[in-house]
């Protein structure tokens, strides 16, 4: 087993452990930290796969923007909230059973392996073999072929900002 | 187990863990974070297939999904905060009348 494979197993185990900790931890801050560790492990996996652009975006956007926002909000909240003390709702066992059934069904499909065989993936391939995921080819492809989508994301973000402000204002009016 | 199978299994496991979290936890913010975990699992499978088939458009799609997820969180968190201000709790049981 090569060192890269060892690292891959390590990061996969870390991501899983973070996910399990999210279910067990009581305080939302610990849940957030477990989610952050899971996301950073996923970024490590992307880096091992050679998709460096996405590894960087994972850390920058998810950990750097989304989770920092989440942590700020948790710090603003009241720690005596009853949902902080009692972790689980009523339907724990049925929910776990349902998720387990889903996981087993999907896992069986993966372990049969028909859809990931090399021939099948090669058939999916649109001819651009050996595309490298380095920053330069990604940026060139992104801004030459997908510039319209890039511009549309800025419109989407602007709409999200306006919507967030509108939501906060509506809440103020409701409070009186 | 080869690499693709390992990563797809991990992505399924993360998705199932996140789904369990959304269903069993009571805190609205924790449920939001578990949804992020589900999204991360799906993105992992997307990246795996993009890397296996060497398609750059897959990486572009992942970037767009990141942006949409950031916009989603930017709207979802103010809504959760407003709801918690109305009922003075983050417990989703406080809104059980929304079941209809």
Interface residues (C-beta under 8 A of the other chain):
Chain A: X5 X8 X9 X12 X15 X16 X19 X20 X22 X23 X28 X31 X32 X35 X38 X39 X42 X45 X46 X49 X50 X51 X53 X54 X57 X58 X61 X62 X65 X66 X69 X70 X73 X74 X76 X77 X81 X82 X83 X84 X86 X87 X88 X89 X91 X92 X95 X96 X98 X99 X100 X102 X103 X106 X107 X110 X111 X113 X116 X121 X124 X125 X126 X128 X129 X130 X131 X133 X137 X138 X141 X142 X145 X146 X149 X153 X156 X157 X159 X160 X161 X163 X164 X167 X168 X170 X171 X174 X175
Chain B: X3 X4 X5 X6 X7 X8 X9 X10 X12 X13 X14 X15 X16 X17 X18 X19 X20 X21 X23 X24 X25 X26 X27 X28 X29 X30 X32 X33 X34 X36 X37 X40 X43 X44 X47 X48 X49 X50 X51 X52 X53 X54 X55 X56 X57 X59 X60 X62 X63 X64 X66 X67 X68 X69 X70 X71 X72 X73 X74 X75 X77 X78 X79 X80 X81 X82 X84 X85 X86 X89 X90 X91 X92 X93
